[in-house]
Amino acid sequence: MKSPLPENSENARIRPESSIRPTISAHCTAPRRDGGVTKKVAACKRLPVFVASVLACAGVSATASAAIDSNTPYAAFYHFNDAFESASGDGYAKSDGTTDVGWGGATEIELVADRFENTNAATDKALLIKFCDTVANKNTYVANNDSWNDDLGRVAQMLARVYILTYDSSNSHANYLTKAEALVDLAYSRWDETYNSGGIYEQQPPYATHPGKSVLANQSCGYAAALIHHAIVKKGSSDTKYLNIGARIYHWSRDHLFVSSTGQVYTYVYQDGTFDTSSSASTQGMWIEHANMLYDIMIGGNYTVGQYYLLSAAQYLADAQLAAKWTAQTQTRAGGAYNGIFSSLDSKFARGFGHMVSQRNLWNTQIQVQTGANAYTTTYYAWMYDNCDTGWPNRNSNGVINNNIYKVTPEGTPTGSPWSYEGLPSLFQFTAMGPAWPHLQ
């Protein structure tokens, strides 16, 4: 869905010589985990070589106005969409130009859902349904008994989320929910108590050479289950099955992957009880998303602590906020002009944090960013705004910006999967929900 920018917007003038349409590049190579094999990324649009070379020779940044305004969330999303939409126009592209109906495509469609949450616009809803229909109808993970449980969870959470966002009284997208349930059912059927007292492997043994139970698998599946529960209740039915799954996975992860004293979320626990203690904005964001959803269930339903493995609403929110604090102090740049700005802003953090802040009305809640001499205290909204305001000028002349938002995005063909460019566009959609937008205060 190609969409022109408003002509009166500064952001409409991002691309020099805008009358010249970008050309389609050859496929660009970038690492991407898909069944353990590195693939090439989708064909991507790029600035015409002539324009790019003129800018480079002149030593001029390819971006235009640095200021953000009320149109910037629109610009950030639709430039992403123009760059990565598949040739058939029914989703986002993979290496051969066809639509990605797997975990990558599902991850990228979540950005369309972010956009629709922000606008509630009919055009954004239509695009979301079109893309989601493709995945719902063509994904074959269940039929093929996919061994990657995080694949199952990430597709399931997208389908369940879009079902909720587009729900109508005729239940016209029931297949989204049915598919999401089947994906979660397959993943949860692999719950393993032989090692680590439970949990779901990222990839099932014996396919995995070093089997580990990860945040990526457990939080995507757990969050998907919680969303399915919410969807079932939304359509007027009752559910305990998926509530139990979502809460049980969180309870297990909290015991095995979450450091309750700091808010850090470990990436893996292995069969021998050792850990991969690395963390990222991505895994922290998945934790926040899952905790925030369970908080929502606890305040909206007639449940008690201990029932279905549930914790208190206050505990879920405290966990989410502690995870956000750890992220702000460890996953951002230290010192200099980019102090407190993300090193790598993954959309899973932008989305999880954005949901927590917007749904709980925590815009003015204070947070400490960075540590030691670089530490400063700000509000959730101001921190979100600062990352948007600082990162946006680093887009290239096509208006595309990769997740390393503190660096200028190179001209030419984007190198990397589409989801490695959706962090800032996602954050813009949630920041724009703030009461002061498009201003800082």
N, C-alpha and C positions, 0 to 999 in steps of 0.2 A: 504494500500500500504506500505509494509514493505520495508525500504530502508537502506542498510548498509552504514555506514559512510566511507569516504575516509580513506584508510588504513594508509596513511601517515599523518593523522591529529592527533594532540594531543587529539582532541575531540573524536576520534574513541576509545580512551582508557578510556572513562568515566566509563564503567561498568567493575568491576573486573571480572576475569575469563569469558571473553566475549564469550567463546565457549559454556557457559551454557546459554540456552535461559530462559528468565523469565517464571515463571509459571502464570497461570490465577488464580486470587484470587476469593474468594467468593465475592458477592456483598457487597459494602461498603456503610455505611449509612452517609448521609450528607444532610443538609437542602437545599431545592431548591424550589423556588416559581413556582408552576405550577397549576393554578386553585385554589390557596390557600392551596394546600395540600403539606406537606413535603414528598418528595420521596427519594428513595435510588438512589445512583449514579451508573453509569455503572460499570460492572466488569472491573477491571483495572489490568494491568500487574504489577508484583512486582519482586524485586530482590529475587533470591532463598534464602530461609531461612538460609541455611548453610553459604553463602557468607556474608549476612547481619550480622549474629551472630558473625562471625570471626572478621569483622570490628568493631563491637560494643565492643567486648571483648578486642580488641587491642587498643580501644580508638582512632581509626583513622577515619578521615573524609572519607565518602564513595566517595567523588569526587576525580577526578584526577587533571590534570593541571588547575590552576586557570586562566591562561592567555586566553584572547580571541584572535582569529585570523580570517582569511578570511573564515574558514570553520564553525565558531561558529553559524552563523544564520541557516545554514543547520542542524547542530546538534540539535539546540534548537527546530526547527520545527519538525524534523523527530523523535526525542525522544518523543515529545508530541503526534505525530501521532501514533507511535508504542504503546504508553500507553493507548490511548483512542479510537482507531478505533474499530468499531463494528465488531462482528464476521463475518458478511456477507461482510465486506470490502467496503460498499457503503456509509459510513458516520461515525458519532461518536455515541457511544453507550449510551443507557439509562439503567435503573435499571435491566431490564430483558435481557440485552445483545443485544436486537434488536436496529436498527438504530433510532436515535432521528430525527424525521422529523418536529419538532416544533421549538419554539423560541430558545431553548437551542442548538439544532443541527445547526440552522441557525447562531447563534452567533459563534459557534465553526468553522463553514465553513468559516467565515470571516477571520480566521487566514490562511486558505489555500489561500484565495484571497490575503492576505498580502504577502504570500510567492511568489505567481505568479507575483505580482507587482514588487517584488524585482528582480526576476530572469528572467522572461519571458521565462522560460524553458518549453519545450514540456511535460516533465514528470509532472511538477507541474500543467500545464494547464489541462492535462488529469485527474489528481486527482480531481481538482476543478470541472470540468464538471461532473465527475462521482458522486461526492457527491451532487452537486447542482441538478442534474437530479432526485435524490432520493427525495429531498424535493419538487421540482416542481411537481413531479408526485404523491406524496403521502400525502402532507399536506392537511388537511381538515378543516382549520379554517373558510374559507368562507362558505363551505357547512354546517358546524355545527353552524354558526353564533356565533363564539367565542366571549365571553363577554370581554375579555382582549384586549384592543386596542394596548397596547404595544407589545403583541404577534404578532398582525397583522403587526405593523410597523417594527418589527425586522426581520421578515421573508421577508417582502417586500423589505427592504433595501438591504438585502443580494442578493436576486434574481435580483434586478435591477443592483446592482453593478457587479455581475458576468456576466450579459447580456452585459454590457458595456465592461468588460475586455475580453470577449471571442467573441465579435461581429465579424461576417464575412459577406461578400457580399451576401451570400446565406441566411442570417438571420436564421441560423440553430437552434438557441436557442430562437426562438420567444416565446415559451411557458413560459420562465422565465419572460419576460416582461408582457405578458398577465396575469400571476398569480400575479405579483407584483401590477399591476393596480387594479385587483379585490380586493386585500387586502387593498390597500389605499382607494379605493372607499367605502368599507364597513366602515372603520374607520372614514372617513371624513363625511359619511352620518350621523354620530352621533355627529357632531359638535353642541355644545350646547351654546346658548346665554341666556338661562334662568338665569344662574348664571355666574358671572365673565366676562360677555360680550363676551363670546366665549370660545374656547378651547375644548380639547378632554379629556374625563375621562380616567384614567388608566384602571379602570374596570367600566363597565356601571352600573348605577343604574337600577333596585333595587338590583342587585347582590352584589354590594359593600356596606358594612355596614357604611363606612364613605367616601362617594364619593369625590375623589380628582382628579384634573387635574395636571398631572405630566410631568416633563421633559422626563421621560422614554417613555410616550405615545406620547407626542407632538413632541419631537425632532426626535424620530424614524420615525414617520409618515411623518413629514415635510421633513426630510432628504430623505426619500424614494421617496416622491413626486418630490423633486428636481432632484434626480437621474433619475427618470422616464422621466422627461422633457428632461434631457440631453440625455437619450437613444433614445427618439423619434427624437430629432434633429439629433443625430448621424446617424440614418438610413435614413435621408433625408426628414423627414416629419416635419410638424410644430405643435406646441403645445402651448396652453395658459392655458388649464385646470389644468395641474399638476404644472405648474409654479405658477399659482395663489394659489393653495393649499399650496405648499411649502413655498412661500413667506408670505402668510397670517398667517400660523401657526407660523412662526418665528416672525412676527410682533406682534402677540398676546402674544407670550411667552416673548418677550422682554419687553412688558408692564407689565407682571404679574409675571414672574419668574426670570428675570435677574436683578441684581443690577448693574446698569450702572456706579456707582461710584467706585466699587471695582472689578467687574468681577465675583462675586459669583453667582451661579445659584441655586435657591431654588428648593427643591425636589417636593413640592406640593403647590397648592393653593386650598383651600376647598370652598364649596358653600357659607359659611358665610364670605368669604373674608380673613380668617386667613391663615397662612402659616405654612408649615413644612420647617423651615429654615436650616435644615441639608443639607449638600452637600457632594459629594464624587468625587474622580477622575473619576469615571464612568460617572456621570451626567455632569461634566465639559467637559469631552471628547466628549459627545454627542452634547453639545452646540457648541463646536469648529468645529466639523464635519459638522453640519448643516450650520453654518455661512460661513465656508470655501467653501462649495459647492455653496452657493448663491453668494459669491464673484466671483467664477469661471464663473457662469452664467452671472453676470453683466459685466465682462470684455470681455466675449466672444460673447455676444449677443447685439442686437440693442435695448436696453431697456432704459427707463428713470426712474429716481427716482419718486416714487409715482404710477407708472404703476404696476398693479398686486400686490399692497402692497409692492413693492420693495424699499429698502433703497439703499444708494450709496455703491459702491464696497469698498470704503475706510472705511465706517462704519462697514460693515461686517468683514473686516480684523481687524479693531480696536477692535471690540467685541471679536473676537476669541483670539487675543493676550492678551487682558485684562483677559479673562477667564483662559488662560494658566498661566499668572502671579499669579493670585489668587491661582491656584492649586499649583504652585511651592512654594508658601509661607505658605500654610496651610495644604497640604496633604502629606508633606514629614517629615522625622524624624528631630527632633531638637537637635543639639549638638551631640558630640561624633563622633565615626568613621563613623556613617551612616548619618551624617548631610546632608540634602538635598536629601536623597534617599527615594523613595516612601515607605510609610507604607503599602499601598495596591495598586499595579500597575495593574489596570484593563485594559484589552485590548482596551476598548472603548476610554480610554484616549490615550494610545499608538498609536492607529490608527488615531484618530482625530488630535492629535498633530503632528503625523508623516506625515499625508497628508498635513497639513498646512505648515510644515517646508519644506518638499521635493518639493511640487508643487509650492510653492512661492519662493523657493530658499532663505530661511531665516536662513540657517545654522549658519551664523555668527552674527545673531541678538542677542543682549544682553538681559539677563533676570536676575532679582533678585530672588534668591532662599532663602527661609526662611526669618525671620524678626529679628529685635533686634540684640542682640549680636551674633546670629548664622547666620546672613545674609551674603551672598556673591554674587557677580555678576559674571556671566559666560555667555557662548553662548548657544544657543539652542542645537547645536550639542554636545558641551562638556557636557551639562547636560544629554542628551540622552546617550552619551557614558559612563559617570560616572555610571549611573544606570545599564547599561549593564555590565560594568566591575566589579562593586561592587556586583551585584546580581548573576552573573553566578557562582562564586565559591560556592554559597549556594545551588546548585542543589544536588539532591541525586545521588546515584550511577547508577540509570537508566537515568540520565540526565534530570529528571523532576524537575521543580521548581514551587512552588505555588506563588500566587500573592503577598504574604508577602515576598518580595525578600530580605529584610534585615535579615531574619532568615533562618537557614538551614532547608531545606525541609526534613521531617522525612523519614526514610527508610520504606519499606513495602508498603502496599496498599495505594494509594492516598486517602485522605479523603476530599471529596468535588467534585463538578461538574467539568467536563473537562474545562469549561470556567474559572474556578478559578485557572487554571494553564497556561493560554495562554497569560498573560500580558507581560512577558519578551520575550517569543518567538516572539510576535508581534512587540515589540519595536526593537528587533534585526533586523527585516526585513527592517524597515524604517531607522534605524541608519546606516545600511549597504549601503544605497543609498547616504550617505554623501560623499563629495569630498575627505575627508582624510582617509576614512575607508580602512583598519582596524586599523588605528592609530588615536590617539587623535588629533594630529596636522599634 
